[in-house]
Amino acid sequence: MAYETILRADDMSMARVLITALRAHGFHPFESGDGGLPGVPAVFGQKGVPIEVPEEEATDARLLAEDLLREMREQME
């Protein structure tokens, strides 16, 4: 199964929330785990944590994830 990156979360905590929300809405996001050593910042680079879903779900999942990410960022302000 091929996966497509639909967006990049600011950090791992935000990525976990997005992955959980996508699963709750019936999508099948790839969970890559923490991706590194404890205490090592920016393991995923400056672009953030990639959120990936199967290619056939990418269009709909991207719309939901972008909306959720926007709402999360607004709540943080």
C-alpha positions as CSV (number, residue, x, y, z in Angstrom):
1,M,0.0,0.0,0.0
2,A,1.4,3.4,-1.0
3,Y,1.1,6.3,1.4
4,E,1.0,10.1,0.7
5,T,2.0,12.9,3.0
6,I,-1.0,15.1,3.4
7,L,0.6,17.7,5.7
8,R,3.3,18.2,8.4
9,A,2.4,18.8,12.0
10,D,4.4,21.3,14.1
11,D,5.4,18.7,16.6
12,M,4.8,15.1,17.6
13,S,2.1,15.9,20.1
14,M,0.1,17.7,17.4
15,A,0.8,14.8,15.0
16,R,-0.7,12.3,17.5
17,V,-3.9,14.4,17.9
18,L,-4.2,14.6,14.1
19,I,-3.6,10.9,13.6
20,T,-6.2,10.1,16.3
21,A,-8.8,12.5,14.7
22,L,-8.2,11.0,11.3
23,R,-8.7,7.5,12.6
24,A,-11.9,8.6,14.4
25,H,-13.2,9.8,11.0
26,G,-12.5,6.4,9.3
27,F,-9.1,7.2,7.7
28,H,-6.0,5.0,8.1
29,P,-3.0,7.2,8.8
30,F,0.4,5.7,9.1
31,E,1.9,5.8,12.6
32,S,5.6,6.1,12.5
33,G,6.2,6.2,16.2
34,D,8.3,8.9,17.9
35,G,10.9,8.6,15.2
36,G,14.0,9.2,17.3
37,L,15.8,9.3,20.6
38,P,14.3,10.9,23.7
39,G,15.3,14.5,24.2
40,V,16.5,15.0,20.7
41,P,14.7,18.0,19.2
42,A,13.7,18.4,15.5
43,V,14.1,14.7,14.7
44,F,11.8,15.1,11.7
45,G,13.6,18.3,10.5
46,Q,12.4,21.9,10.3
47,K,9.4,21.0,8.2
48,G,7.6,19.1,11.0
49,V,6.2,15.7,11.5
50,P,4.7,14.1,8.3
51,I,1.1,12.9,8.4
52,E,0.7,10.1,5.9
53,V,-2.4,8.2,4.7
54,P,-3.1,5.7,1.9
55,E,-3.0,7.4,-1.5
56,E,-6.7,6.7,-2.1
57,E,-7.7,8.6,1.1
58,A,-5.3,11.5,0.6
59,T,-7.7,14.1,-0.9
60,D,-10.4,13.8,1.7
61,A,-8.0,13.3,4.6
62,R,-6.0,16.4,3.6
63,L,-9.1,18.6,3.8
64,L,-10.0,17.3,7.3
65,A,-6.4,17.5,8.6
66,E,-5.8,21.0,7.3
67,D,-9.0,22.2,8.9
68,L,-8.1,20.5,12.2
69,L,-4.6,21.9,12.1
70,R,-5.8,25.4,11.5
71,E,-8.2,25.1,14.5
72,M,-5.5,23.8,16.7
73,R,-3.1,26.6,15.8
74,E,-5.9,29.2,16.5
75,Q,-6.5,27.7,19.9
76,M,-2.8,28.0,20.7
77,E,-2.8,31.8,20.0
